[in-house]
């Protein structure tokens, strides 16, 4: 068993402006000055299973992320909590245990009282086919209440995915219409506990031939869009960033470069820590082949497949200064 420990404390401002302690799970190989993409919590969160979709509570004491099977038939949201000075072993979240349905893409609202996610559980709206909707659970004590479908106007008979929130509670999300496979990014405003009619976002955000799971900065100054077909001779899904311009419009999408994008493109999940000091993203990489010597054997293959970077997706993190660098280079 790999032991993990906290090597440092970070501080961030809570939504109310109060300074609170903030911790991140760090393993023996983890660094705090993450200047290059690094596996997040290797052996603990990035454990060799297909992993994606990470969100951290505003208080910094809960981490939720998704694990799924390679055929996408099973998917669950796991949680680890910081309790009595250490992180608990990851376990399935209380609302994510039914193997008959898939649970992906958790995201906190601004104050951490609601956790949203995408699931293909039946909505109860009628005899619709099982399709993904945005669901939510409300904080109840130290746990969560029963999951509920947030309903129209966000959810439809098509598929809705990957909620991401601005500071004013507006939600960006992905939708594909019923019987369609192409997805588009929408924005739904929020006031008095109600989501407004979604508005499809401009072409700069809905770039390429297909796009997925856009992450919006809390101040709405940029959007990260995993997309296909934005550039010629690129294959699969790559991460692009679109900046808010001074006139209120959006910049052209910018390829976020080799730090984020691998060949073939298999990235479609991006998020940030609540203090905005770190970015997290899903990527599929493989271990350096030079580390595998000897002859082909059963143990050889077990060594390749054990742990992260075995060809399945993992979660990486990187200091958010990379966003500032891209903004300085490409925004107006």
N, C-alpha and C positions, 0 to 999 in steps of 0.2 A: 504494500500500500504506500502510495506517495504521500508524504506529509507536506502540508502547506502552512504558511505563516504570513502574518502581516508585517511588512518591513517598514512601512511608513504610514503616516496619516496625511490626508489632504484636507483642505478646507474649501468649502464652497458656500455661497450665499443661498439660503433657502428662499422660496418664493416670497416669504414675509420679510426678507432682508436680514434675518438673524444668522449669525455665523454658527455653523454646527460642524462637529467632526464627521469626516467622510472617509470611508475606507474602501479599498479595492482588494479583491482576492489576488494574492500573489504567491507564486510557487517558488521553489528554490532556484529556478532559472529565470525568474521574472525580473525585469528591470522597471524602474519608475520613470526614467527619462527615455521614453519610448520614441526614439528618433527614426527607427526603421520598423516596418511591419513585423510584429511578433505574435506568436501564438498566445492567446489569452488563457491563463491558468492551465498550462499543458498537463495532461493526465488527470485533471479534475473536471474542468468544463470541456476543454478541447481534449477529448479522451479517446479518439479513434472512431467513435460513432459519428454518423453524419450530424453536424451541429450547425445552427443558424439562429437568427432572430434573438438578439439579446437586449434586455432593457433593465435598468437599475432604478430602484426606488429613489424618490427625491431625498430621503433621509440617508441613502447610501447603505442601508442595512439589508436589502433584499436584491437578489439577482435572479431574473427569470430568463430562460432561454429555451430553444426548441431542439428536440432530438427526433429523428425520423428514420424510417427504413429506406434503403436505396430505391425501392420500387414506389415509394411515397404512399404505400397502403396504410401505414401507421405513422402517426405523428403526435407528440405530446409536448406539453410545456412543463419544464422542470424548474425547481426553485431551490436556492441555497440561501440561508439567512445567517447574519452575523449575530451570534448569541454568546454572551459571556466571554467575549474576547476571541472567538474563533468562528469559522464558517461551518455550518452544518453540511453533512453529506447531501448532495442533490437528491431530491425526491420529486415525484410527480405532483404537480399542483392539485389542490383539492377539486378543482373544476375541470380537470383534464384527464380523467381516469378511464373513461369509457372507450374500449378498443373498437367500438363500432363507428367511431367518428374521429376526425382529425382536428388537432388543436395547434395552431401556429401563430406566430407574429404578435407576441404580447407587446403592449405599450401603455405606460402610465399616463394618466392625465397630470396636469400641472402640480397638484398638491398631493398626489399619491393616494387619493381616496377611492379612485376607480382604476381598474386595470381592464383595458380593452384587448381583444384578440380576435382572430378570424377562425371560424369553425364551420363545418358542414353539418352540424346538428340540425334537426328539423326546426323550422322557425315557428310552426304553428299557425302560419298565415293562410294555409290552404293545402291543396294537394300538389304543391310544387315539387319538382325533383330536388333531391338533396344537392344543394349548392352552398358555397361559402358565403357567409354573412359576417358582419361585424357584431360581436357579442361583448358583454361587459360583466364584471362582478364588482360589487361595492364592498369597501372595507367594513368588516364587522369585528371589532376588537382586534385581536392579533391575526385574524384570518379573513376569509372572504365569505360573502353570502352566496346564494344560488346564482348561476349564470343566467343572463337574460339577453334576448335578442333586441338590439336597439331599434329595429324596425325601420319603416319608411320615415323620412325620404331617403335615408342613406342606403338601406338595404332594398334590393329588388329581387326579381326572379333570375337575375344574372348572378355573377360572383363578385363579392366585395372582399378586399384584402388590405392588409398592412396599414392600420391606422397610425397616423403620426400627427402630433399636435403642436400648435403655436401657443404662445403664452396667453392669448385671449380665449383659448379653448377651441379655436377652429381646427377642423380635422382635414388633413390630406389623406386620400386613400385611393386604391386602385379598383377599377371596375371593368368587368367584361359583360356585355349584354348577354341575355339568354340566347343560347344557340350560337354564340360567337366566341372565338378564341382570342381575338385581339383585345388588348387591355388599354385603358386610358386612365389618366390621373385626374382626380376631381378634388375640389375644395368645398367643404361644408362649413359655413359659419356657425357660431354657437352663442346663444344668449338665453338666460333664464331657464337653463337646464334643457334646452331644446336645440337640436341640430336643424339648420336651415336647408332649403332645397340645394342640392349639390350643383356646382358650376364646373364644367369641364375647363381645364387649365389651358393656357396658350400652347402653340406649337413648339415653343422653345422647351417647355417641360414635357409635352407629349411628343417627344422627338423620335425619329427613327421609324422603323416598321412595327415595332412592338416595344412596350415598356412595362416595368414592374415596380411596385413597392417603393415609391418615392418617400424619402425622408426630408422633412422640412425643418429648418432651423427654428428654434423657439421664437426668435424675433423676425422670422420670415425673410431673412436677408439672403438665404440661398436654399436651393433644393438639390438633393442628390438623387439622380434618377438612374437606376439600372435599365439599360435599353439595348435593343438590337437594331441593326441596320442604320445606325447613325452615320457611319463612315464606310466607305468602300473597303472590301477585302478584310473586314472584321467579322468574326463569327461568334455566335453565342451572345451572352449578355455581358456588357461592360458598364462600369460606373462612370457616369457623367455628372458634372456639377453645373448648375445654372444659377447665376447671381441676380439679385434684385438690382435694377439700375436706378439712378438718381431720379429719373422721370417716372418711376413706378413700374416700368416694363421689366422684361427679363432679358438677360444676355443670351447669346447662343450657347448651346451646350458645349462643355469643355471636357475632353477625355481626361480622367483623373490620373492617368499614367500607370507605369508598371508597378508602382507601389501597391496599387489596388487591383489592377486588371491582369489576369493571367490568360494563357492560351491553352485550350480553348476557353472562351468566356463562360464562366460558371459562377457569377456573383449576382445576387439579387437581394441582399439584406444589409442595410447600413443603419447605424444609429450612433448616438453620442452619450457620454456620461452626463449625469445631471449638472455637474459643474462645468461642462463644455470643454474640459481639458483634454479629453480623449475621444477618438472615433473608434468605432467597432465595425467590422465588416466580415462577411462570409467570403471565403475564397477556397478554391480547391488546388492544393499543391501536393507535391510528392517529395519525400526525403531525397537528399543528395545521393545519387547512385554510387558515388565514390565511397560511401560509408558501408556499402555491402560488398564484402569480399568473400572469397571462397567459392564453393561449387553449389549448384542448385540442389536443394534438399528441402524436406518438409520444414525443418527449423528455419531455413533461409526464408521461406515464404511467410512463416509465422512472424519472423522478425520484421519483414516488410510491412505486414498488415497490422502489427500491434502498435497501438498508440496513434497519435495524430499524424497528419501529412502522409496518409496511406492511400490517397486517391479519393477519399471522401471529403466533403466540405468540413472546414474547421472555422472557428471564430478567431480573428486577428484583431489587434488593437494598435493604435499609433497616436502620437501626440497630435492635437488638433492644430498645431502650427502649420501643418500641411495645407489646411483650408485657407489660412491667412496668406500663405505663399501663392496659392492659386488665385485668390482674390486680387492680390497685388499685381499679378501678372496679366490677368484676363478681364477683370471687371473695370467699369469706368469710374 
